[in-house]
Amino acid sequence: MAKNKTFILHGPMGGKTTMSDLLKISEATAIALHVMAFLSSEVGVMVSAKKIARHLDCSEAHLAKVMQRLGKMGLVKSARGPHGGFLLGRPARSITLLEIYEAIEGPLKPARCLFKSPVCDGSQCILGDFLEKIGNEFKTYMTDKKLSDFNRIFARKKTQKQAGSQSC
């Protein structure tokens, strides 16, 4: 039987490179994507910032900044007070991952160069059109995927937790 293997890339300084290093998604964007998926599993229920932060294992301060941006874009609604919290601003089926990404990062721009300002004449890139292809594929994925495609992720996790707590 074959064992599961984990593949880790080693960077130039001997450090380990993860997929998030290769894709360069900020922590704020990662929080935004996950909090939106979490809220989509809590249909019509106000969820407190404290509960979200605890569930995602992130700081409430960082979460607050992310939620503020999502709120400005109409992706979440919020209410203050003891029974306040957050819920989706629109149905999950109408929210794309690209909207969430752009709420945090701003418009997704195509990348044709690894540098912010190209250092060569642009006639031939070391990576060819690879960056552009990957960028287009990423944008297509983020545009095609709706939040509703992921709302069962956290629902499944809750069910597993409940089953685990009942067996103890």
C-alpha positions in Angstrom: 0.0 0.0 0.0 1.4 3.4 -0.9 1.8 6.0 1.8 0.4 9.5 1.4 3.2 11.9 0.6 3.4 15.6 1.3 5.3 17.6 -1.3 7.1 20.7 -0.1 9.1 23.0 -2.3 12.3 24.4 -0.9 12.9 28.0 -1.5 16.2 29.7 -2.4 17.2 30.1 1.2 16.4 26.5 2.1 13.0 27.5 3.6 9.8 25.7 2.8 7.4 27.1 0.3 3.7 26.4 0.6 0.9 26.8 -2.0 -0.1 30.0 -0.3 3.4 31.3 -1.0 3.1 30.4 -4.7 -0.4 31.9 -5.1 0.2 34.9 -2.8 -3.3 35.3 -1.2 -3.1 37.6 1.7 -4.2 36.5 5.2 -7.1 39.1 5.0 -8.3 37.5 1.7 -8.0 34.0 3.2 -10.1 35.1 6.2 -12.7 36.8 3.9 -13.1 33.7 1.7 -13.5 31.4 4.8 -15.7 33.7 6.8 -18.1 34.0 3.8 -18.2 30.2 3.4 -18.8 30.0 7.2 -21.7 32.5 7.0 -23.2 30.7 4.1 -23.5 27.6 6.3 -25.4 29.8 8.9 -28.3 30.8 6.7 -30.3 33.7 8.1 -28.5 33.6 11.5 -26.5 36.5 13.0 -23.1 35.2 13.9 -20.9 37.1 16.4 -17.4 38.2 15.5 -16.2 36.3 18.5 -17.7 33.1 17.3 -16.3 33.6 13.8 -12.8 34.5 15.1 -12.8 31.4 17.3 -14.0 29.2 14.5 -11.4 30.5 12.0 -8.7 30.8 14.7 -7.9 34.5 13.8 -7.8 37.7 15.8 -11.0 39.6 16.3 -9.1 42.8 15.3 -8.1 41.5 11.9 -11.5 39.9 11.4 -13.1 43.3 12.1 -11.1 45.0 9.3 -12.0 42.2 6.9 -15.7 42.4 7.8 -15.7 46.2 7.4 -14.5 45.8 3.8 -17.0 43.0 3.1 -19.7 45.2 4.5 -18.8 48.2 2.3 -19.2 46.0 -0.7 -22.6 44.7 0.5 -21.4 41.2 0.9 -22.3 41.1 4.6 -24.8 42.8 6.8 -24.1 43.6 10.4 -26.0 44.5 13.6 -24.5 45.8 16.8 -25.5 44.9 20.3 -25.7 41.7 22.4 -27.6 39.8 19.7 -25.7 41.4 16.9 -23.3 39.9 14.5 -22.9 39.2 10.8 -24.8 37.5 8.0 -24.6 37.3 4.3 -25.7 40.5 2.5 -27.0 38.5 -0.5 -27.9 34.9 -1.2 -24.8 32.7 -1.4 -25.7 31.6 -4.9 -25.3 35.2 -6.2 -21.8 35.8 -4.6 -18.7 34.8 -6.6 -15.3 34.1 -5.0 -14.0 36.9 -7.3 -16.3 39.5 -5.6 -14.9 38.4 -2.2 -11.3 38.5 -3.4 -11.7 41.9 -5.0 -13.5 43.3 -1.9 -10.2 42.8 0.0 -7.5 43.1 -2.7 -9.1 45.4 -5.2 -9.6 44.6 -8.9 -7.7 41.5 -10.1 -5.2 42.6 -12.7 -3.5 40.3 -15.2 0.1 39.7 -14.5 2.6 39.3 -17.3 5.8 39.8 -15.3 7.1 38.7 -12.0 8.3 42.2 -11.3 6.1 45.2 -10.6 8.0 47.1 -13.3 9.4 44.8 -16.1 13.2 44.7 -16.2 13.5 43.3 -19.8 12.3 44.6 -23.1 9.3 42.2 -23.0 10.0 40.5 -26.4 10.5 37.2 -24.7 9.8 36.3 -21.1 11.6 33.6 -19.1 8.3 32.1 -18.2 6.7 32.7 -21.6 2.9 33.2 -21.4 2.7 31.0 -18.3 1.9 33.8 -15.9 -0.9 35.1 -18.1 -2.4 31.7 -18.5 -2.3 31.0 -14.7 -3.8 34.5 -14.1 -6.6 33.8 -16.5 -7.3 30.4 -15.1 -7.4 31.9 -11.6 -9.8 34.6 -12.6 -12.1 32.1 -14.4 -12.1 29.9 -11.4 -12.9 32.7 -9.0 -15.6 34.0 -11.4 -17.3 30.7 -11.9 -17.3 29.5 -8.3 -20.2 30.7 -6.2 -20.2 30.9 -2.5 -23.1 28.4 -2.4 -20.6 25.8 -3.9 -18.9 25.8 -0.5 -21.6 26.3 2.1 -21.5 22.6 3.1 -17.9 22.7 4.1 -18.6 24.2 7.5 -21.9 22.4 7.9 -20.0 19.1 7.5 -17.5 20.2 10.1 -20.2 21.1 12.6 -21.8 17.7 12.1 -18.5 16.0 12.7 -17.9 18.1 15.9 -21.5 17.3 17.1 -21.0 13.6 16.4 -17.6 13.7 18.2 -19.0 15.4 21.3 -22.0 13.0 21.5 -19.7 10.0 21.6 -17.7 11.3 24.6 
